[in-house]
Every structure is written in C-alpha cells, then in structure tokens.
Amino acid sequence: MKQDFNHEAVEASTVHMIQNGIYHLQAHRFAENEMLHSGRLLRWAEPKPGSHIVDLGSGIGAQAAAWMEMRPDLKFTLVNLNSFQLDMSPSGCRTILCNMENVPVSSGKFDMALACFSIGHCDLENVMYEASRLLKPDGIFFVYDMVAGKGRSDALHSIAYEIYDRNTLEFEAAKAGLILDFYMEPSDSGEIKSKVPEIGQLFAGLQPAIWRFIKDDNEYL
C-alpha cells in the first residue's frame, strides 16, 4: 500500500459523495441509477451460487449491500484500510481493517475477490499475488477500474491513485496465476459526473474497464 494514503481526504470525499446521493464510491456508472449499475457489475462478475466474496478496498460496502439484496446466497468479507468507511458497512458482512495487500485470512478461502476502484492505491504486483492467494482454485478475481484514454490527466496523483495500463495489469495477474477470462470497456452513462462535476475533472481522459480473471487451478499443485 502506498505510504501517502490520505485518510482525511478519503473521509472528506466519502461524506461529499454520500451528500450527493452516491454510495458506490466509483467514478463511473453504467446505468441510470446505482442499483441498476450494480446489477450490471454483478452480471459481468458472475459469482457462483453461494459464493463467499472478499471485497478488497470495499468503501462503505455499497457493492456488497446491493449484491446481497439481488443475490441473498452471496456472503461478503469487506477489507478496508480506512476505519471511517468500514464502520459504515452493511450488517451481515465480516469486516477487516487492514492493508489489502496483506489480509490476515488463510489462503484459498474465497470463491471471488473484488477490486472496484481500489487497486490504484496499491502496489500492483503485491495485490495480484494477494488476491490469488485468497482465492480457491478456479476462483474469480473481478476488477473494475480505469485505463488511460485520449487526453489523459494526472489529476489522480493528487489522491495517490495510480492508473495501470491494461498490459501491465494483465501481465502482473498472469504472474500471480490469474488467467484472463474477459476484458471490456463498457460505455459510461455519465450520471455521476452530472451529480458531482469535479469527478468528471478528476477522471478526465480515462476510460472505465472491466477485467475478470480465473485462478489457475494448477498453480499450487
């Protein structure tokens, strides 16, 4: 985890977003409201029935709350370095206050891991190996983040967030035994930018992207 992680900035941003009706602390929306947006992410992620999911950098747990409403069979463990956000997590989820590069849980425990707008706070190699370690063989690592588009801005450096290009991210995943299942760059509804214009400025020139990896079941044989 990067040493210049700014807890005060994260907490102020969290309050600002919630005051604007934004609970999924993500920069893009793929539908006209948060529940439909989360439903699309759930459809792309395709967790197996009864999956135990670890959300790495879980924000206030809005993703878990929405998915559990749509899929009551799902179980969540929420990982966050910021206690202010973690304290807002929905009931029924286990919460762990820790660095997402070093989660104090035994190996091979989870059916799915999520990193939704959180991976840029981490050392990419470290978090890929940690996600792989936490997953069962054939487990799924679902990543929702950004790639650089035209006119890329470096504004995200102000909040200590790094944008990893697609090739680098997929290379580090492969090193960790995570096989790419699919990649896509879905269209952005722009809804969040109309509610909070400064978000549009912060993420100018960036394109939302989705990765779904599967852990190689031969990795540790």
N, C-alpha and C positions, 0 to 999 in steps of 0.2 A: 504494500500500500504506500502511496506517495506520502512523504513526510509533511507536505504543505497542505494537507487536507484541512479545510477551513470549516470547523463545526459551526461557528457563529453565522457564516454566510449560508450554510446549508439550512440552518434553522430559520433564518430570516426569509430565505427563499421558500421554504416549506409553508410558512404562515401566509406569505403573499399569494402563493398558488391556491391554497385552500380558501382564502378570502375571495378568490375569483372562481370558485367552484371547481377547481382542478385537483383531483385526488390521486390520479395516476401521475406520478411525478416523472413524466416522459415528455419529450419535446414535440412529438408528432401524434396525430390522430388519423386513423384510417376509416373512421365513420363519424356520423354527426353527433354522437354522444359517447360518454365514457363506457357505458355498458356494452354498446354495440362494438366499440373499438376493442374492448377486452375480449369480446366474443370472437372477433376475427383472430386475435392473437391465440386464443385457445384452439381455434380450428387449425391454425398453422402449426401449433406446437404438438397437437395430437397425443396428449398423455394417455397411457394405457389405463384401463379401468382399475380403480383402487390405488392409483399411483401415490407414492409419498414424494413430494416435491420440495427441494430446497431452493429458496429464492435468495440469491446472492446479491446483496445490496437492495433490500426489499422496500425501501422507502417507508411509507406508513402502512404498507400491507394492503393497499387497494387492489392490487392484482390478485392476491390470494382471496380477498373477500369476494370479488366478482366471480372468480373461477369456482369457488366453493358454492356460491349461490347457483351457478349454472350446472355444476358437477359436484353434488354432495358426496360422491365417492372419493374425492381427492382430499389428501392430507398435506398440510404445509408445515415446514420449518423455515422461519424467517431469520435471515442473517443481516445484521446491520452494524456498522461501526458507530452510528450516532444514536445515543440513548433517547434523545428528544423524539426522533421519528419512530424508534422502535416501541416506545411507550404508547403510541397511537395504533398499534397493530390490532387487528380484529381478534376477538376471543376465539378460542378453539385452535389457535396456532401456537406451536412452540416457538419461542424467540431466543436468539443467541446474540449477545452483544460481543462482537469480535470482528477482526480483520477477515474479509472474505478470502484472503489468500492463505489463511491458516485457521480452518474451522475445527473446533475441538469435538469432532464426531468421528466415529470409527469408519474405516474405509468400506466402500461398497454398500452403503446404507440406503441410497436413494434411487428411485426409478427415473427421476428427472431433475435437472438443475436449470435454473433460470438466471440470466443476467440481462436485465432490461434497463438500459441506460445507467449502468453501473460499472461496466468493465473498463471504462476510460479512467477511472480513479486508481487502477491497479497496474502492477507490472504484468504485462500480458502473458508472458511465459509462466509466471507463478500461478496466475488464476486459472489458466488452462489445465495445468497439472493438478491443481486442487479440485477443480470440477470433475476431472477424470477420476481422481482418487475417490471422491464421494459417491460416484455412480456405480450401480451394479453393471455387470456385463450386459451389453445391449441397451443400457440406459441412454437417455436423451439429454443433450445439452442444447437449450434453446436460447439464442442470443438475439436481442433486439437493440440495435444501436444505430450508428451512422457511418457513412463513408463520405469522402470528400467529393463534391461536385464542382461545377464551374464557379469561379469567384470565391473560392474557399476563404473563410475568415478564421483568424487565430484567436478570436474573442474568447473561446472556451478555455484558453490558458489562464484567464483571469480567475476561473474557479477550479484550477488544477485538474482539468479534464482533457484527456488525450484522445484524438481520433486515430484509430488504427486503420490502415488501408486494408482492403479485402484480402489481398495476397498474403500480407503479414499475419493477419488474424488466422487465416486458414492454414498457413504453414505451422504456426505455433500449436494450433489444435491438432494437426496431424502428428506432430512430435509427441503430444500427450496421449496419443492413441484414440483420438476422436475423428471419426470418418464423416466427411461432409455428406449429408443426406440431400439437402437442397439449400439454395440461396435465392433470395428475391429482393427486389427494391420496389415495394408497394407504393402506390400513389398516396399522397398526403392530403387529407381533407382541408388542412389549414385552419381548422376550428380553434385550436389552441392559440394560434397566432393572432386571431381576431380578438380573443379574450385578453391576452397578455402580449401586447405588441413587442415588448422588449425581448420576448422569447424568440420572435422572428429575427431580431437583430443578432442575438447571440448565436443562433444556429444558421445564419446566412451562408449559402453556398454549400450546405451539407444535405445529403440525401439519406432518408431513413432506410435501413436494411435489416433483413431477417436471415439468420443462419439457423439451421437445425442439424446438429451433429449426433452421431450414434457412437457410443463407446465400443471399441473393438473387443469382442468377447474373447479374443485370443491374446489380448495384451498381457495378461498376467498368468498365462498358462505355462 
